[in-house]
Amino acid sequence: MRDFIVRQWQGKLSLPISFWAMGALEKLLELFLRKAGICFITLADNAWTVLIVLFVFYGITEPVSIWWWVGAWRSAKRRTPQFAINNWSGLARAAILIFALIDIAGYKMIAWPQFSNAVLDIADDPEWGHRGIKVKANGTELEIYGYITYSVENDLRQEILSHPTVSLITLDSFGGRMGPALAVNEIISEHKFDTLVDQACISACTIAFLGGRHRWATSNARFGFHSASYGGEIAQAADEQFSVVATNSGVSRSFLARALASKTVWYPSVSELKRAGVVTNILPTER
């Protein structure tokens, strides 16, 4: 194996093997690692895990890509034309340059935003503004407001310890991180709290809301659903995790199919939410 790797690097393999066979293997490896990486990232329970996954992914795929490019380039240069059409080596080198340029562009459009996103996650997403927990109704109600991040999860645990009479969690959020939203769902479910939305609960917020034993919504509440994505790709593992949470909460499969098919935010009516089992009770506008 070591000799084979060295021979590819030195361009001593035939051009079809060096360019086509090794290129196909390189792309299959990248595809496999990308899918696995997205799975780990979307279900990661902390921001450092995401950053480590990104370093591992690019730390493997980029050296392998360079190994393929260099080997195929050298093989093309060494190749002696044997056929009437003798420009295959030139076409191969042109293709390698194109692949390299696409990869470089990918760093700017995909890799850099991914690393930047991971760093912002570690910093608890300061650009998302104020978020946290409000104590209401003499300590019997807690409101989760703003985007859901790891600090919100931690603050919720602390407020529950400080207010043992809590029975209701209200949510007013436009989404956030999936990992913390899943954790908030588990906290609400473990304590058998009810949940309530009387303003907005969008994206990841809906995951937290589904943890409620009874799930209330006022008639003017707004819920938004869409399929999960990461790095411009559909995050199938995240969608599957949401499906498990929703199904266990009694949400209909037809509603789930519609929600996860939407790449933009879908806003079903409160009556639709009630029929689908997302909401268990509807309150008047003024509760």
CORDA-V170340 format. One record per pair of residues at least 12 apart in sequence whose ideal C-beta (glycine too) atoms are under 10 Angstrom apart, sorted by the first residue. I is the first residue (numbers start at 1). J is the second residue. Records with the same first field share a line. If there is no record, write none. Layout:
I->J  J
This chain:
4->17  22
5->67  71
6->71
7->71  75
8->21  22  67  68  70  71  72  74  75
9->66  67  68  70  71  74
10->70  71  74  75  78
11->70  71  72  73  74  75  76  77  78  79
12->71  74  75  78
13->71  72  74  75  78
14->75  78  79
15->72  75  76  77  78  79  88  89  92
16->75  79  88  92
17->71  72  75
18->68  70  71  72  73  74  75  76  78  79  92
19->68  69  71  72  73  75  76  79  88  89  91  92  93  95  96
20->72  92
22->64  67  68  69  71  72  75
23->65  68  69  71  72  92  95  96  99
24->68
25->64  68
26->61  64  65  66  67  68  69  72  99
27->61  65  68  99
29->60  61  64  65  68
30->57  60  61  62  64  65  103
31->61
32->61
33->53  56  57  58  60  61  64
34->57  61  110  231  233
35->233  235  236  237
36->53  56  57  237
37->50  53  54  56  57  58  60  61  114  230  231
38->53  57  228  229  230  231  233  234  235  236  237  238
39->53  230  235  236  237  238  240  241
40->52  53  54  56  57  237
41->53  54  57  114  117  118  178  179  230  231  235  237  238
42->177  178  179  228  229  230  235  236  237  238  239  240  241  242
43->178  179  182  235  237  238  240  241
44->118  121  177  178  179
45->150  153  179  180  182  183
46->121  122  150  179  180
47->117  118  119  120  121  122  123  124  125  149  150  177  179  180
48->118  121  122
49->118  121  179
50->114  115  117  118  119  121  122  177  179  230
51->114  115  117  118  119  121  122
52->118
53->114  118
54->111  114  115  117  118  231
55->115  118
57->111  114
58->107  111  114  115
61->103  111
62->103  107  111
65->99  100  103
66->100  103
68->96  99
69->93  95  96  97  99  100  103
70->96
71->96
72->89  92  93  95  96  99
73->89  92  93  96  97  100
74->93
75->89  92  93
76->88  89  90  91  92  93  94  95  96
77->89  92  93
79->92
106->231
109->231  232
110->231  232  233
111->231
113->231  232
114->230  231  232
117->230  231
120->149
121->149  150  177  179  180
122->150
123->149
124->147  149  150  151  152  154  177  180
125->146  147  148  149  150  151  176  177
126->149
127->147
128->146  147  148  149  174  175  176  177
129->146  147
130->145  146  147
131->144  145  146  147  148  149  151  152  155  173  174  176
132->144  145  146  149  151  152  155  156  159
133->145  146  151  152  154  155  156  157  158  159  160  163  169
134->159  170  172
135->159  162  163  166
136->166  168  170
137->165  166  167  168  170
138->163  165
139->159  162  163  164  165  166
140->163  165  166  167  168
141->163  165  166  167  168  169  170  193  194  196
142->155  156  159  160  162  163  166  167  168  169  170  171  188  193
143->168  169  170  171  172  173  196  198  199
144->156  159  169  170  171  172  173  176  181  184  188  195  201  205  208  209
145->170  171  172  173  199
146->172  173  174  176
147->173  174  175  176  177  180  181  202  203  204  205
148->171  173  174  175  176  177  178  179  180  181  182  183  184  203  204  205  207  208
149->176  177  179  180  181  204
150->176  177  179  180  183
151->180
152->173  176  177  180  181  183  184  208
153->176  177  179  180  181  182  183  184  186  187  208
154->180  183
156->169  180  183  184  187  188  208
157->183  184  187
160->187  188  190  191  193
166->191  193
167->191  192  193  194  213
168->188  193  194  195  196  212  214  216
169->184  187  188  191  193  194  195  196  208  209  211  212
170->194  195  196  197  198  199  201  209  216  287
171->184  188  195  196  197  198  199  200  201  202  205  206  208  209  212  221
172->196  197  198  199  200  201  205  221
173->197  199  200  201  202  203  204  205  206  208  209
174->200  201  202  203  204  205  222  224  265
175->200  201  202  203  204  205  206  207  208  224  226  265
176->202  203  204  205  207  208
177->204
178->203  204  207  228  230  235  237  238  241  242
179->204  238
180->204  207  208
181->203  204  205  206  207  208  209  210  211  242  245
182->204  207  208  211  238  241  242  245
183->207  208  211
184->204  205  207  208  209  211
185->204  206  207  208  209  210  211  212  245  248  249
186->208  211  245
187->208  211
188->208  209  210  211  212  213  215
189->210  211  212  213  245  248  249
190->211
191->211  213
192->211  212  213  214
193->211  212  213  214
194->211  212  213  214  215  216  280  281
195->208  209  210  211  212  213  214  215  216  217  279  280
196->209  212  214  215  216  217  218  221  279  281  283  287
197->209  212  215  216  217  218  221  222  223  270  273  279  283
198->216  217  218  219  220  221  222  283  285  286  287
199->218  220  221  222
200->221  222  223  224  267
201->217  221  222  223  224  225  278
202->222  223  224  225  226  265  267
203->223  224  225  226  228  265
204->228  238  242
205->223  224
206->223  224  225  226  242  245  246  251  259  273  278
207->238  241  242  245  246  249
208->245
209->223  249  278  279
210->242  245  246  247  248  249  250  251  277  278  279
211->245  249
212->249  279  280
213->249  280
214->279  280  281
215->249  250  273  274  277  278  279  280  281
216->279  280  281  282  283  287
217->270  273  274  278  279  280  281  282  283  287
218->270  279  282  283  284  285  286  287
219->269  270  271  282  283  284  285  286  287
220->270  283  284  285  286
221->270  273  279  282  283  285
222->267  268  269  270
223->259  265  266  267  268  269  270  272  273  278  279
224->259  262  264  265  266  267  268
225->242  246  255  256  258  259  260  261  262  265  266  267  268  273  278
226->239  259  260  261  262  263  264  265  266
227->239  242  259  260  261  262  263  264  266
228->240  241  242  260
229->263
234->260  263
236->260
238->260
239->256  259  260  261
240->260
242->256  259  260
243->256  257  259  260
246->259  260  276  277  278
247->277
249->277  278  280
250->276  277  278  280
251->273  276  277  278  279
252->275  276  277  278
253->276
254->275  276
255->268  272  273  275  276  277  278
256->276  278
258->272  276
259->276  278
270->282  283
